[in-house]
Amino acid sequence: MQKIALQVLFGLCLCTIFAGCMIYSSLGLPWEAQNLDGSISITWRSGVVLLLLIGVVQWISLLTFRRRIALQVFLGLVLFVAIATLILSSSFSFSWEPQGPEGTFSLTWRSDVVILLFLSVTQGLSFTAFHLIRLRSQRRHSLTTSTPPNV
């Protein structure tokens, strides 16, 4: 029962992170129509997309738990959120985007590339760290469980 609760919580965490990435990317909400002032109103279509997103991330959560990589993915996502929060709240934020005359930044494909780069690097760091820890523990285990010499 505890494992199912962890899978659901991990899926909801994934959903939150993916929704946040969509907000800070240039993808926008292509299923919603734009208003005359350029803003987008959220309608029932966004609710349907959110339900589909929840279904997809719960399926991803199930697969990560089955392959026993949920902890690596989770720690990589925590690192991604920490780095993204630091960068988005710094003066460096959105410096990769062209600046408009009023000092605003329009989101383009560059933001998508930066988000994917941060996500890939943090996941790579997480998996590399776990791999190195596993190798080190196997090496220690093989050194301590050696057979005594025949005398």
Residue pairs with C-beta under 8 A, 6 or more apart in sequence:
3 65
6 65
6 70
7 58
7 61
7 62
7 65
7 70
8 58
8 61
10 61
10 64
10 65
10 70
10 74
11 54
11 57
11 58
11 60
11 61
11 62
12 54
12 57
13 74
13 77
14 57
14 60
14 61
14 77
15 50
15 53
15 54
15 57
17 77
17 80
17 81
18 53
18 57
19 50
19 53
21 115
21 119
22 29
24 84
24 88
24 107
24 111
24 115
25 107
25 111
25 112
25 115
26 107
26 108
26 109
26 111
26 112
27 112
28 40
28 107
29 40
29 42
29 46
31 45
31 46
31 49
32 40
32 41
32 42
32 43
32 45
32 46
33 40
33 41
34 40
35 41
61 70
64 70
64 73
69 127
71 130
72 123
72 126
72 127
72 130
73 123
73 126
75 126
75 129
76 122
76 123
76 124
76 125
76 126
76 127
77 122
77 123
79 122
79 125
79 126
80 118
80 119
80 122
80 123
83 118
83 122
84 115
84 118
87 93
87 118
88 94
94 105
94 107
94 111
96 110
96 111
96 114
97 105
97 106
97 107
97 108
97 110
97 111
98 105
98 106
98 108
99 105
100 106
